[in-house]
Amino acid sequence: MTVPNKLLLSDLLKHNVRCDIGIDHGPIVKAWMHPPAHRILGWVSRPSNLRLQREVWRLDQFKGITQEEVYVKGNCSISDDQTLERFPTLMNANIFNRNGQKLGLIADFVFEVKTGNIQYYLASRSNPLIPGTSRWRLSIPLIIDKQPGSISCDIDNFEDLPIYKASLREEILSKSRKWRNQFQDLTYKASDKLEGWIDDQISDDGVQQNDDFYIPPENDDSYDDWVDNLDIDSFNDLNTMKKRSDRANTKNENDFDPWF
């Protein structure tokens, strides 16, 4: 029988309380908390299902724990459910993000056994009593405001928190998100490579097109300028010149004709 350094509240609620004289005081039903300091002061046990009497134990009375029982030393304080319901607590308190949207509720917490200081809370998206529900670890510094039955946190959603225990559905969603992010990364990388390849091709084509441009010589006489370079005053002169050219060509052809 040992006293652990840290304990989960839900593990504590599974035990019965037994005092140092051997009397069974019934199961632990709730925690006795001091929310402003994020501290647990003790717990409440129910000695009988037929009576409204409840027994309150201090944390410093805790002497040991087994798989089924919690051992305490000393006497308890007697109370009832109506009085205990007025005790402040953050258990089952609604969790709101920085924008005022409800995300879930406080389902559990981990505390130090010697001091009672709560190290972190466990948040649930739905009813924590439903088997297989997921838990996210909510650290104390992320809590920016506390009200009776609700807290405000400096987060956007539960995905900003480390997961403590994932349900089958949450594992599937987490893997789907991971695969989607990986696919998006691959798509972005492929798109960047394609854009770079297209830019390189455009640059190469531009260089080749510039190399293929034809630059005419400066002293090249164009076909359209040959008439202007001649000393021709009228259209008749142009016809006369054409006839002379035709006679010269005919004479040259006759020189090489063997029949003449």
C-alpha positions in Angstrom: 0.0 0.0 0.0 1.6 3.2 -1.2 0.7 6.8 -1.8 1.3 7.9 -5.5 2.7 11.3 -6.3 0.0 12.1 -8.9 -3.5 10.7 -9.2 -6.3 11.0 -11.7 -9.6 12.0 -10.1 -11.6 9.3 -12.1 -9.2 6.7 -10.6 -9.9 8.0 -7.1 -13.7 7.8 -7.7 -13.5 4.1 -8.3 -12.5 3.3 -4.8 -14.2 2.8 -1.4 -13.0 4.6 1.7 -11.8 2.6 4.7 -10.7 4.2 7.9 -7.9 3.1 10.2 -10.3 1.1 12.4 -11.5 -0.9 9.5 -14.9 0.6 8.8 -16.1 0.8 5.2 -17.4 4.4 4.5 -18.7 3.7 1.0 -17.5 4.9 -2.4 -16.1 8.3 -3.3 -18.7 10.3 -5.2 -17.2 13.7 -5.8 -14.1 15.9 -5.2 -13.9 18.7 -2.7 -12.3 21.6 -4.7 -11.1 25.1 -4.4 -11.4 26.4 -8.0 -9.7 29.8 -7.6 -6.5 28.1 -6.6 -7.0 25.0 -8.9 -6.6 22.7 -5.9 -8.4 19.7 -4.5 -9.0 19.8 -0.7 -10.4 16.3 -0.3 -13.3 14.2 -1.4 -16.8 13.1 -0.4 -18.0 9.5 0.3 -21.5 8.0 0.5 -21.7 5.5 3.4 -25.3 4.4 2.5 -27.6 4.5 -0.5 -30.6 4.8 1.8 -29.5 8.0 3.7 -28.7 11.5 2.5 -25.8 11.7 4.8 -22.4 12.3 3.2 -18.9 12.1 4.7 -16.2 14.7 3.8 -12.5 13.8 4.1 -9.5 16.0 3.9 -6.7 15.3 1.6 -4.1 15.1 4.4 -6.0 12.1 5.8 -5.1 10.1 2.7 -2.7 7.3 3.8 -2.7 4.8 1.0 -4.5 3.3 -2.0 -5.1 -0.2 -3.4 -7.0 -1.3 -6.5 -10.3 -1.1 -4.6 -9.9 1.0 -1.5 -8.5 4.3 -0.2 -7.2 4.2 3.4 -7.7 7.2 5.6 -6.8 8.1 9.1 -8.9 10.2 11.5 -12.6 11.3 11.6 -14.7 12.7 8.8 -17.1 15.6 8.7 -20.8 14.9 8.2 -22.7 16.8 5.6 -25.6 16.3 3.1 -26.1 16.6 -0.7 -27.9 19.9 -0.5 -25.0 21.5 1.3 -22.4 19.9 -0.9 -24.1 21.0 -4.1 -23.3 24.6 -3.1 -19.6 23.9 -2.9 -17.8 25.5 -5.9 -16.3 23.1 -8.4 -15.0 23.0 -12.0 -16.1 19.5 -12.7 -18.5 19.3 -15.7 -17.9 23.1 -16.2 -18.5 24.3 -19.7 -15.4 25.2 -21.8 -15.5 28.3 -24.1 -12.8 29.4 -26.5 -11.5 32.9 -26.9 -14.4 33.7 -29.2 -17.0 32.7 -26.7 -17.9 29.4 -28.5 -18.7 26.3 -26.4 -16.2 23.5 -27.1 -17.0 20.9 -24.4 -16.7 20.5 -20.6 -14.2 19.5 -17.9 -14.3 15.8 -17.5 -11.3 15.0 -15.2 -8.1 16.3 -13.8 -4.7 15.2 -12.5 -3.5 16.4 -9.1 -0.6 16.1 -6.7 -1.5 13.9 -3.8 0.6 15.7 -1.2 -0.3 19.3 -2.1 -3.6 18.9 -3.9 -2.5 21.2 -6.7 -4.2 20.4 -10.0 -1.6 20.0 -12.7 -4.0 20.0 -15.7 -7.6 19.3 -16.6 -8.9 16.9 -19.1 -11.5 18.3 -21.5 -14.2 16.3 -23.2 -16.3 17.2 -26.3 -19.4 15.5 -25.0 -20.7 13.8 -21.9 -17.7 12.3 -20.1 -19.8 9.4 -18.8 -20.1 8.0 -22.3 -17.6 5.2 -22.7 -14.9 5.8 -25.3 -15.1 9.6 -25.3 -11.9 11.5 -26.1 -9.9 13.6 -23.6 -7.7 16.6 -24.3 -5.1 18.0 -21.9 -6.0 21.5 -20.8 -3.1 23.2 -18.9 -3.8 25.8 -16.2 -2.1 28.8 -18.0 -4.6 28.5 -20.9 -7.5 29.3 -18.6 -8.1 33.0 -18.8 -11.3 33.3 -16.8 -13.4 31.3 -14.4 -17.1 31.6 -13.6 -19.5 29.2 -11.8 -20.0 26.4 -14.1 -17.9 27.7 -17.0 -14.3 28.6 -17.9 -12.8 30.6 -20.8 -9.6 29.4 -22.5 -7.1 31.0 -24.8 -7.7 28.4 -27.6 -9.7 28.1 -30.8 -10.6 24.5 -30.6 -9.6 21.2 -28.9 -7.2 20.5 -31.8 -4.9 23.1 -30.3 -4.5 20.9 -27.2 -2.5 17.7 -26.9 -4.8 14.7 -26.8 -4.7 12.5 -23.6 -6.9 9.7 -24.7 -8.4 9.3 -28.2 -11.6 7.4 -29.1 -11.8 5.3 -32.2 -13.7 8.1 -34.0 -11.1 10.7 -32.9 -8.2 8.5 -34.1 -9.9 8.1 -37.5 -10.5 11.9 -37.7 -6.9 12.6 -36.6 -5.4 10.3 -39.2 -7.7 11.8 -41.9 -6.6 15.3 -41.0 -2.9 14.1 -41.1 -3.4 12.4 -44.5 -5.2 15.5 -45.8 -2.3 17.8 -44.6 0.3 15.5 -46.2 -1.7 15.4 -49.5 -1.9 19.2 -49.5 1.9 19.5 -48.8 2.6 17.2 -51.7 0.2 19.1 -54.0 1.8 22.4 -53.1 5.3 21.0 -53.7 4.2 19.6 -57.1 2.6 22.8 -58.0 5.7 24.8 -57.2 7.9 22.4 -59.2 5.5 22.7 -62.2 5.4 26.5 -62.0 9.2 26.6 -61.9 9.5 24.2 -64.9 7.0 26.3 -66.9 9.0 29.5 -66.1 12.2 27.8 -67.2 10.6 26.8 -70.5 9.2 30.3 -71.1 12.6 31.8 -70.5 14.3 29.3 -72.9 11.7 29.9 -75.6 12.2 33.6 -75.3 15.9 33.3 -75.8 15.5 31.1 -78.8 12.9 33.4 -80.4 15.3 36.3 -80.0 18.1 34.4 -81.6 15.8 33.5 -84.6 15.0 37.1 -85.4 16.2 38.2 -88.9 18.1 41.5 -89.1 18.5 42.7 -92.7 21.8 44.2 -93.8 22.1 47.9 -93.8 23.2 48.2 -97.4 20.7 45.7 -98.8 18.6 47.2 -101.6 15.1 46.0 -101.4 13.0 44.9 -104.4 10.7 47.8 -103.9 13.4 50.5 -104.3 14.8 49.4 -107.7 12.4 51.5 -109.8 13.1 54.6 -107.8 16.8 54.3 -108.5 16.4 54.5 -112.2 16.2 57.7 -114.3 12.6 57.3 -115.5 10.4 60.3 -116.0 7.2 58.7 -117.3 5.3 55.6 -117.8 6.2 55.5 -121.5 9.8 55.5 -120.6 9.2 52.4 -118.5 7.5 50.6 -121.4 10.3 51.6 -123.8 12.8 50.1 -121.3 10.8 46.9 -121.1 10.8 46.5 -124.9 14.5 47.0 -125.1 15.0 44.3 -122.5 12.8 41.9 -124.4 14.8 42.4 -127.6 18.1 41.9 -125.9 16.8 38.7 -124.4 15.6 37.5 -127.8 18.9 38.3 -129.4 20.8 36.3 -126.8 18.6 33.3 -127.2 19.0 33.4 -131.0 22.8 33.4 -130.7 22.6 30.0 -129.0 19.9 28.5 -131.3 21.5 26.1 -133.8 18.8 26.7 -136.4 19.8 30.3 -137.0 
